[in-house]
Amino acid sequence: KQTGGEFQIGVMKTDGSGERILSSGFQQEGPTWAPNGRVLMFFRDSAGGPKLVSVDLTGRNEQSIPTANFASDPAWSPLLE
């Protein structure tokens, strides 16, 4: 979703209700679900430089994901049991 020039990454129910914004900023894109359905990962380019970020469904547990080089367009491998 885009509001006021910022991109917002969030979740909602299938009927469109219960929208919850998990992250907001000017340059973030490419959200992708973890195989367990509880975490989103996306690309963010901010003053601290480009990085991959993960956030849980509460939006409170956001973490930068370290990468050896520039990374964008995250993808998950299949869930291992």
C-alpha positions, 0 to 999 in steps of 0.5 A: 500500500502507498500512502503519502509517498511512503510504502507500507507493508502490512497484513489483513483478513481475506475480506479486507478487514483488520488491516495491520501495518507492519512497516512503513518507509519510502523505499521498501518492497518485495515482501515474501512470506516465510514457509511457516506463515508467521514472518515477512521478509522484504527489501529496505533502502534507508539512510543506513544502506540497503538491507533485508528485513524480517518482521513478525505478524505483530510488527514488533519484532523487526530484524535486519538480516545480514548478507555478505553482499547487496541483496534484494528480492528475498525468497525462502527455501522450503520448510524443513521438518 
